């Protein structure tokens, strides 16, 4: 199984009171295998020297609308679904680039967008979807 070793990292651990420096983190496949303040020996690992950059857990956004690219919902009626999907793909890529690894879409995205991300067809965070947005009648 492929291994990646991050060394010389500052680690943001929500359980700790402050940033921890000089940390090594060994990743094996999709799991964290070891975290240590001492050097980790992993002869087969690809090594990334973080040079004091910060490693942290992925962020979670509990209220997103990846398919809603317009502030005024009425404008969405004139936008082709394909363009909405392309805009959603760009937005989801930007979410990953900003550190969001999980999102809850509270209305708009369907299982196709979620599964496209899960299957690796679109770059994006893991998605939990609500399906159609709901609101009060007439407003």
C-alpha positions as CSV (number, residue, x, y, z in Angstrom):
1,X,0.0,0.0,0.0
2,X,1.3,3.5,-0.9
3,X,2.7,5.6,1.9
4,X,3.3,9.3,2.3
5,X,5.4,10.8,5.0
6,X,4.9,14.4,6.0
7,X,7.8,15.7,8.1
8,X,8.7,19.0,9.7
9,X,5.0,20.0,10.0
10,X,3.2,22.2,12.4
11,X,0.1,20.2,13.5
12,X,-3.2,21.8,14.3
13,X,-4.8,19.3,16.6
14,X,-8.2,20.4,18.0
15,X,-7.5,18.3,21.1
16,X,-4.3,20.2,21.9
17,X,-4.1,23.7,23.4
18,X,-1.6,25.0,20.8
19,X,0.0,24.3,17.5
20,X,2.5,21.5,17.7
21,X,5.8,21.9,15.8
22,X,8.3,19.4,14.3
23,X,5.6,16.7,13.7
24,X,5.8,13.8,11.3
25,X,2.7,12.1,10.0
26,X,2.7,8.8,8.1
27,X,-0.3,8.2,5.7
28,X,-0.9,4.7,4.4
29,X,-3.5,4.4,1.7
30,X,-6.3,6.6,3.0
31,X,-5.5,6.2,6.7
32,X,-3.3,8.0,9.1
33,X,-0.9,5.3,10.4
34,X,1.3,7.3,12.8
35,X,1.7,10.8,14.2
36,X,4.9,11.5,16.1
37,X,7.1,14.4,17.4
38,X,10.0,12.0,16.7
39,X,11.2,11.1,13.1
40,X,9.2,8.3,11.6
41,X,11.1,5.6,9.7
42,X,9.3,4.6,6.5
43,X,11.7,3.6,3.8
44,X,9.1,3.0,1.1
45,X,7.2,6.3,1.7
46,X,7.1,9.3,-0.5
47,X,8.5,12.1,1.7
48,X,7.1,15.6,1.8
49,X,9.1,18.1,3.8
50,X,6.4,20.6,5.1
51,X,9.1,23.1,6.1
52,X,7.0,24.3,9.0
53,X,3.7,24.5,7.1
54,X,0.6,23.6,9.0
55,X,-1.3,20.2,8.7
56,X,-4.8,20.2,10.0
57,X,-8.0,18.0,9.8
58,X,-10.3,18.6,6.9
59,X,-12.9,21.3,7.3
60,X,-16.7,20.5,7.2
61,X,-19.2,23.0,5.9
62,X,-22.7,22.2,7.0
63,X,-24.6,24.6,4.7
64,X,-23.7,24.8,1.1
65,X,-25.6,25.0,-2.2
66,X,-23.2,23.8,-4.9
67,X,-25.7,24.0,-7.7
68,X,-27.0,27.5,-6.9
69,X,-24.6,29.9,-8.7
70,X,-26.9,32.9,-8.7
71,X,-27.9,34.9,-5.6
72,X,-31.4,35.5,-7.1
73,X,-33.0,32.1,-7.5
74,X,-35.3,33.3,-10.3
75,X,-32.2,33.8,-12.5
76,X,-31.5,30.0,-12.3
77,X,-34.5,29.3,-14.6
78,X,-32.6,30.8,-17.5
79,X,-29.3,28.9,-16.9
80,X,-28.8,25.6,-18.6
81,X,-28.3,22.6,-16.3
82,X,-25.0,21.9,-17.9
83,X,-23.7,25.4,-17.1
84,X,-24.9,25.0,-13.5
85,X,-23.1,21.7,-13.3
86,X,-19.8,23.2,-14.6
87,X,-20.1,26.0,-12.1
88,X,-20.7,23.5,-9.3
89,X,-17.6,21.6,-10.4
90,X,-15.5,24.7,-10.2
91,X,-17.0,25.6,-6.8
92,X,-16.4,22.1,-5.4
93,X,-12.8,22.2,-6.6
94,X,-12.3,25.5,-4.8
95,X,-13.8,24.0,-1.7
96,X,-11.1,21.3,-1.7
97,X,-8.4,23.9,-2.4
98,X,-9.6,25.8,0.7
99,X,-9.5,22.6,2.9
100,X,-13.1,21.6,3.0
101,X,-13.2,17.8,2.8
102,X,-16.9,17.3,3.7
103,X,-20.0,19.4,2.9
104,X,-23.7,19.1,3.5
105,X,-25.7,20.4,0.5
106,X,-28.9,21.7,1.9
107,X,-30.7,22.0,-1.4
108,X,-29.9,21.8,-5.1
109,X,-27.3,19.1,-5.6
110,X,-28.7,15.6,-6.3
111,X,-27.2,12.1,-5.9
112,X,-25.6,12.4,-9.4
113,X,-23.3,15.2,-8.3
114,X,-22.6,13.5,-5.0
115,X,-21.8,10.2,-6.8
116,X,-19.7,11.9,-9.5
117,X,-17.5,13.2,-6.7
118,X,-17.4,9.9,-4.9
119,X,-16.4,8.0,-8.1
120,X,-13.6,10.5,-8.8
121,X,-15.2,12.0,-11.9
122,X,-15.4,15.5,-10.3
123,X,-12.9,16.9,-7.8
124,X,-14.8,17.9,-4.7
125,X,-15.5,17.2,-1.0
126,X,-17.4,14.2,0.3
127,X,-21.1,15.3,0.1
128,X,-24.2,14.7,2.2
129,X,-27.2,15.9,0.2
130,X,-30.7,17.0,1.2
131,X,-32.0,16.9,-2.4
132,X,-34.5,19.6,-3.3
133,X,-34.5,22.8,-1.3
134,X,-37.7,23.6,0.6
135,X,-39.2,26.9,1.6
136,X,-42.5,28.5,2.6
137,X,-45.2,28.8,0.1
138,X,-45.0,32.0,-1.9
139,X,-41.6,33.0,-0.5
